[in-house]
Amino acid sequence: MKKISLIVILALIMFACKNESKQAVDLEENRAKSYDQNDGLVTLKGDFVYYGDAAVLQTPKDIYGVVIDKNLQLLEEQVTPFKKEATDMVPVTIRVRKFKKPEGEEGWPFRVEIKEILKVEAPNPESKDVIKLAK
């Protein structure tokens, strides 16, 4: 009798485990969520430049127009010491509100509004991604 009850219990355990559904895991989404704090803001890491009347954040996958406001001015003050030229891009990590650009306006499909500046880093001096035009 003990052997039969042991076999039944083992069979139930084995069949119970097989009913779990496997869900596809999106690694990029999980990485983005790891920065999120469920407040509607997203953490982005990329290269930032503000020149003239345009501000841009370039991430490894996308390019965003940046809303020009008080927080942008604060970020510009922090990145200025790292710039050798006005058009140099500086690596930053910021928390932003991401939204679609208004219809009929030029620019990238999404814009970001800076809500929090997390980190400003010195650019890599060995980076070979600079194009200079000679006169």
Secondary structure, DSSP 8 states (H G I E B T S, - for coil): -HHHHHHHHHHHHHHHHHT-------HHHHHHHHH--SSS-EEEEEEEEEETTEEEEE-SS-EEEE--SHHHHHHHHHHGGG-SSTT--EEEEEEEEEEE--TT--S-SEEEEEEEEEEE----TT---------
